Amino acid sequence: MIKRFWEKLSQIKMVIFDVDGVLTDNAVYIGPDGFELKRFNIADGLGIHIAQKHGIRVALLSGRQSSATTARAKELGIEDVYQDSSRKLDNYNALKSRYHITDGEILFVGNDLIDIPIMEICGVAVAVPDSPKSVLKAALYVTQAPGGYGVAREIIDMILDARGIDEEKRLA
């Protein structure tokens, strides 16, 4: 089982992250004027940069629209950002088609019920620890890090480890 899991990780060409509850701690700060703030993890940002450097595409797929998500994606050079998406599976299929990749080449990280349809078909389904039971059940792996506290970095490090890329070579 463990050997098969690492083999699957070594085949990943794209990582798709849900945003709220995965790249954030699931909190949104909204001021009286409607201005929204979210907390993102810096180590996740470096992990995403490293993944892109090693040819791993990164996409964001969120159920809600957020200017904070747009700004973070732009800062990290993430081109594929889908927001306000109640039909995440349609966006997932669009990404597969656009990049000519298969389900087995995609790792998806989600945290809530809306994510289960993708988790059931992608190559590696990942959940964060505080996800609902049905999401945890759909996951092949549950992260050690809670949402917003290094989930992306944990996953990307695992993929690079599975590919045999040493830490010293990740930024070289």
Secondary structure, 3 states (H helix, E strand, C coil): CHHHHHHHHHCCCEEEECCCCCCCCCCCEECCCCCEECCCCHHHHHHHHHHHHCCCEEEEECCCCCHHHHHHHHHHCCCEEECCCCCHHHHHHHHHHHHCCCHHHEEEEECCHHHHHHHCCCCEEEECCCCCHHHHHHCCEECCCCCCCCHHHHHHHHHHHHCCCCHHHHCC
